[in-house]
Amino acid sequence: MLDKDTGQIIGEPASDDDSINQMIAEARKMNRSMISFILKISLYQI
């Protein structure tokens, strides 16, 4: 199995790895929406 983030070949992930990867993916989504939210606010203030 190929790790999408690192490009390394890994074995079957343990359930812990799955939940950690899920948390990382959620954090990335939150970061993206937070950044766009902040950009919108700063654009309105100009």
C-alpha positions as CSV (number, residue, x, y, z in Angstrom):
1,M,0.0,0.0,0.0
2,L,1.3,3.5,-0.9
3,D,1.2,6.3,1.7
4,K,-0.4,9.3,-0.1
5,D,1.4,11.9,2.0
6,T,4.9,10.6,2.1
7,G,4.9,8.4,-1.0
8,Q,6.4,5.6,1.0
9,I,5.2,2.0,0.6
10,I,3.7,0.8,3.8
11,G,2.0,-2.4,5.0
12,E,-1.6,-2.6,6.0
13,P,-2.1,0.3,8.4
14,A,-3.1,-0.4,12.0
15,S,-6.4,1.0,13.2
16,D,-4.4,3.6,15.2
17,D,-2.7,4.8,12.0
18,D,-6.0,5.1,10.3
19,S,-7.5,7.3,13.0
20,I,-4.3,9.4,13.1
21,N,-4.5,9.9,9.3
22,Q,-8.1,10.7,9.6
23,M,-7.4,13.4,12.2
24,I,-4.6,14.8,10.0
25,A,-7.0,15.0,7.1
26,E,-9.6,16.7,9.1
27,A,-7.1,19.2,10.5
28,R,-5.9,20.0,6.9
29,K,-9.5,20.7,5.9
30,M,-10.1,22.9,8.9
31,N,-6.8,24.8,8.2
32,R,-7.9,25.4,4.6
33,S,-11.4,26.7,5.6
34,M,-9.9,28.8,8.4
35,I,-7.4,30.4,6.0
36,S,-10.1,31.2,3.5
37,F,-12.3,32.6,6.3
38,I,-9.5,34.8,7.6
39,L,-8.8,36.0,4.0
40,K,-12.4,36.9,3.5
41,I,-12.5,38.9,6.8
42,S,-9.3,40.8,5.9
43,L,-10.7,41.6,2.5
44,Y,-13.9,43.0,3.9
45,Q,-11.9,45.2,6.3
46,I,-9.9,47.0,3.6
